Amino acid sequence: MLIAFALTPMGTEEAVADYIADAVKIIRESGLPNRSDSMYTMIEGEWDEVMDVVRRATEAVAAKAPRVQLVLKADIWPGMHHPLDGKIALLEQRIADTT
């Protein structure tokens, strides 16, 4: 399973790095393959372990912000091994095949 999610602290100042830092630390320390960019974090793993990390990251933001918005998208693809990198590898192969 691959999920992409974003946590947005609400009712805070415009800069959110201080609110998100603890969540990203939890994600990185989870041991699950993950990647963060300026808008989303992606995590790869089994349902229960991924959702546990999302819950703990959300709780970390909620400990500092009066309200938290969570946006989550999941790709449940049985048989796809290592979807964090595997989906990109498939795309790159298709691009190479067309040139």
FENBELCOR-V78378 format. One record per residue. RES is the residue in three letters. OMEGA is omega in radians with two decimals (none if undefined). NEAR is the number of other ideal C-beta (glycine too) atoms within 12 Angstrom. D_CENTER is the distance of its C-alpha to the mean C-alpha in Angstrom with 2 decimals. Layout:
[[RES,OMEGA,NEAR,D_CENTER] [RES,OMEGA,NEAR,D_CENTER]]
This chain:
[[MET,3.07,30,11.51] [LEU,3.07,32,8.45] [ILE,2.97,35,5.87] [ALA,3.12,27,4.27] [PHE,3.11,34,4.47] [ALA,3.05,27,6.76] [LEU,3.13,39,9.16] [THR,3.05,23,12.65] [PRO,-3.12,30,15.52] [MET,3.12,18,18.64] [GLY,-3.13,16,22.20] [THR,3.07,21,21.60] [GLU,-3.05,12,22.73] [GLU,3.13,11,21.22] [ALA,-3.04,10,19.57] [VAL,-3.07,25,16.47] [ALA,-3.14,17,15.65] [ASP,-3.13,18,17.65] [TYR,-3.04,29,15.73] [ILE,-3.03,31,12.19] [ALA,-3.13,21,13.44] [ASP,3.12,25,13.78] [ALA,-3.14,38,10.26] [VAL,3.09,30,9.04] [LYS,3.10,18,12.03] [ILE,-3.14,28,11.21] [ILE,-3.11,36,7.93] [ARG,-3.12,19,10.19] [GLU,-3.11,15,13.07] [SER,-3.09,25,11.71] [GLY,3.10,15,12.99] [LEU,3.05,31,10.37] [PRO,-3.11,26,9.70] [ASN,3.10,31,6.66] [ARG,3.10,24,6.85] [SER,2.97,25,6.60] [ASP,-3.03,11,9.14] [SER,-3.12,11,11.20] [MET,-3.05,16,9.55] [TYR,2.93,23,5.82] [THR,3.07,37,2.85] [MET,3.11,32,3.05] [ILE,3.13,39,4.67] [GLU,3.08,32,8.30] [GLY,3.10,26,10.94] [GLU,-3.04,18,13.37] [TRP,-3.04,18,13.06] [ASP,-3.10,12,14.31] [GLU,3.11,21,12.50] [VAL,-3.11,33,8.94] [MET,3.06,22,10.22] [ASP,3.12,21,11.97] [VAL,3.11,36,9.14] [VAL,3.13,36,7.71] [ARG,-3.10,24,11.45] [ARG,3.10,25,12.25] [ALA,3.12,38,9.79] [THR,3.12,32,11.20] [GLU,3.12,19,14.60] [ALA,3.10,26,14.45] [VAL,-3.13,37,14.13] [ALA,3.11,25,16.72] [ALA,-3.11,19,19.01] [LYS,-3.06,24,19.57] [ALA,-3.13,25,19.24] [PRO,-3.11,13,21.57] [ARG,-3.14,16,19.06] [VAL,3.03,28,15.30] [GLN,3.13,20,13.87] [LEU,3.01,26,10.72] [VAL,-3.06,17,9.81] [LEU,3.07,24,8.12] [LYS,-3.10,18,8.98] [ALA,3.01,20,9.71] [ASP,-3.11,20,11.81] [ILE,-3.00,16,14.25] [TRP,3.13,17,16.50] [PRO,3.12,10,19.01] [GLY,3.09,9,20.47] [MET,3.13,18,17.79] [HIS,3.11,16,17.38] [HIS,-3.06,19,14.50] [PRO,-3.14,29,12.80] [LEU,3.09,26,10.36] [ASP,-3.07,18,13.72] [GLY,3.13,19,16.09] [LYS,3.11,21,15.38] [ILE,3.12,17,16.01] [ALA,3.09,16,19.04] [LEU,3.12,17,20.41] [LEU,-3.14,14,20.23] [GLU,3.10,14,21.90] [GLN,3.11,13,24.52] [ARG,3.10,12,25.32] [ILE,3.14,11,25.79] [ALA,-3.13,10,28.02] [ASP,-3.10,9,29.97] [THR,-3.13,8,30.86] [THR,none,7,32.30]]
